[in-house]
Structures are given as structure tokens and as C-alpha cells.
Amino acid sequence: MIQNEVLDCIRSRRSTRNFQEQQIKEEELEALLDAAIWAPSGGNNQSWLFTAVQNKEALSRINELLKEGFQRWTPDDDYPGKLGAKAMAQKKDCRFFYHAPTLIIASNRPNYENAMADCSLALENLFLAARSLGLGSCYINQLHWLRNDPELREFLFELGIPREHTICSSAVVGYIAKESSVPPRKEGTINIIK
Ligand SMILES: Cc1cc2nc3c(=O)[nH]c(=O)nc-3n(C[C@H](O)[C@H](O)[C@H](O)COP(=O)(O)O)c2cc1C
């Protein structure tokens, strides 16, 4: 197997779910956001918006709004993660962001077919950049699921996310408190025709 710095970074990136309290450095945040905006985008639209939330009160407020929102929310399918999130929201000490000090919300303009694809590629850039800097990161889906929750959206609007934007995805970032285990790769997911 070929090895180089980029391939090693891709293979060794893990989803972190245990973070230190300490905030990441300014230049680290800058590097992560810069990596995100250098992702490819359909038609070179670059219509995304990356909102980094580092304010503790704002992070707690979003967590609370998610908890409340999930009580009102009925999942439109039986995807286990959705049911798990709804159950988790009922726990008093529920922390969707795993105490991470930084949350990055990726939103995009409405009715744009590539909104999710563009934001997902950008977040993977961000995850790999985080890994290259020794930071932990994790994809957080709850904001996407509750993207139409009026109370959550009101608060996100106060944070500068346009009302009409769709919330595609989000990511938490911070210094790693506990390394995650390595999930093995499944067999039969590659098909080569020669
Ligand atoms: C679309 C998507 C949604 C995800 N949502 C969450 C989430 O809400 N919370 C979470 O802890 N991890 C979430 N993850 C992370 C996955 O659980 C993780 O990538 C997977 O278990 C493989 O582990 P690894 O990232 O360490 O390789 C999500 C990943 C993807 C791609």
C-alpha cells in the first residue's frame, strides 16, 4: 500500500467523542475554515457558509434547543441514529457536542441540488485538516435533522445564519481527551473493472 502524509492522514482520521475543555488556537480555527472553503463545489458555486461557534453560552443554548426540538420532532424514517438522538435528548446530561469547545455549522443556499454534497466535501477537508494539526473532530448530524425547527432557526439567525439557508451539516473540533477506536473497513465495498 502506498504511504504518504496525505494518505496517512486520511487513514488515521477518527471521529472524536471525548474533548478537552481548552479552546483551539485562533490560527488552528483559521486553518480549518480555510481547508473547508478550498473544497470543490458544484459549478464552483461556493454558496456555503461556515459558522464557527466558540461562545460557551451559545453552544449550551444550541444543545438545549436541540434537546427541546427533539421532543417535538417526529423522524420521517426509522434510521437508528435519529431514534438514538431523540432518546438521547431526553437525558438530562445530554451533550450532542461531547463538550467540544468549537462547533462549525455548514449551511447553504436553499433549493440548490448540490448543497449537501458541497458542504460534506468541505467538512471532510476540515476533518483532515484537523487531523493534520493533531486536533479531534466529529460530524454532528442533529442540526441537519432539526434544520426546520423554528426555535433553533431563530437562534441560528441571531448567530448570522440566514433564515432561508438549509443547515447541511456540522462538525465539532477540539483537543482530544480520549482516542477513538478504529472501526474496521467492511469487505466488498470496492469494485474494479479492468
Ligand atoms: C453523515 C454522517 C453523520 C454523522 N453523524 C454523527 C453524529 O451525529 N454524531 C456522532 O457522534 N457521529 C456522527 N458521525 C460519525 C460516524 O459515526 C463515524 O464517522 C463512523 O462511526 C466511523 O468512525 P470514524 O469516523 O472514526 O472512522 C456521522 C458521520 C457521517 C458521515
The ligand as an ORCA input file, in Angstrom:
! r2SCAN-3c Opt
* xyz 0 1
  C     -23.364     11.746      7.512
  C     -22.718     11.437      8.830
  C     -23.395     11.729     10.004
  C     -22.796     11.502     11.248
  N     -23.431     11.916     12.387
  C     -22.826     11.772     13.576
  C     -23.420     12.296     14.749
  O     -24.458     12.948     14.711
  N     -22.791     12.091     15.937
  C     -21.619     11.383     16.003
  O     -21.109     11.195     17.106
  N     -21.016     10.901     14.901
  C     -21.577     11.082     13.689
  N     -20.951     10.639     12.548
  C     -19.653      9.948     12.639
  C     -19.751      8.452     12.341
  O     -20.396      7.801     13.407
  C     -18.319      7.904     12.122
  O     -17.752      8.529     11.003
  C     -18.303      6.394     11.928
  O     -18.719      5.722     13.088
  C     -16.902      5.879     11.547
  O     -15.928      6.260     12.515
  P     -14.655      7.130     12.127
  O     -15.139      8.476     11.662
  O     -13.824      7.213     13.390
  O     -13.926      6.415     11.023
  C     -21.514     10.889     11.302
  C     -20.842     10.609     10.112
  C     -21.415     10.894      8.901
  C     -20.635     10.644      7.631
*
